[in-house]
């Protein structure tokens, strides 16, 4: 893959929350732009975003954010255009410290994300930690950590670059069944934007049974808009303005090995965009009629293609849901969701 066809950055956040970075094709970036790019991992992973919701998150971490990129209708079609934008995070935790290895990847292909994620968490990140540990003990105060980390990040970026362009494979994780605990509808055009959550009735005991299975309704309803806007900001930093992002997947997990998936399908016609997204939880014993992600995706795609009313969509993805609309467009509505649905 030609270097000009991709965005590739890899960042390491150390125990002091200092960011070390390696960004491909960044030689001509101004210092101001480099500082803005360097802050992106904090925005994607917190603490900037999650500080206000830290008591709600129960040590949940974001593992993956995947967006598709669509070209604006008024822009001409071009060869070699970007197709996907992926953010991957690896967390290394000991009693003394937590470090993050984070990657930004924009490419013309739908990448085999698992291969790259495995290289980050199974090789690049441990290699950095092991090297730091050995050299701190062996060399002590004269060890130049900055230089070592920079070299490791350059090696890591070259390794990621090597694996880019591989066709995506089917993995066993995609065969896991999930329960749907929330539906988010987002509608926007050039003048207006609105968003609504649909879930169990506030008095339904099933809602309370699921509260420990995902971060919170408050956090989950903020994620789509927040990250879609952040991917757009990232593209603009790299001076790529002919695309608009569409959230595809957000994967979260915690120390208890619980996993949450948020995914969306969208339809855009003449500047009017409608997104349907589902909050899915992986549980040991399903309390609902669990389905695979592929089944949910197929139905949402069909519902958007024929513009099904939201009531029919709700009845299909989870007939236990109430038809009550929970607005998610301003802080007052979000606080109401937290106060009522997260308790």
Secondary structure, DSSP 8 states (H G I E B T S, - for coil): --GGG-EEEEEEE-TT--EEEEETT-TT--HHHHHHHHTHHHHHHSSTTTGGGHHHHTT-EEEEEEEEEEE-TTS---TT---EEEEEEEEEE-SS-EEEEEEEEEESS-B-HHHHHHHIIIIIHHHHHHHHHHHHHHTGGG--HHHHHHHHHHHHHHHHHHHTT-B----GGGG-EEEEEEEEEEEE-SS-EEEEEE-S-TT-HHHHHHGGGSS-HHHHHHHHHHHHHHHHHHHHHTT--SEEEEEEEEEEE-TT--EEEEEEEEEEETTEEEEEEEEEEE-SS-SS--EEHHHHHHHHHHHHHTT--HHHHHHHH-TTS----EE-SSHHHHHHHHHHHT-
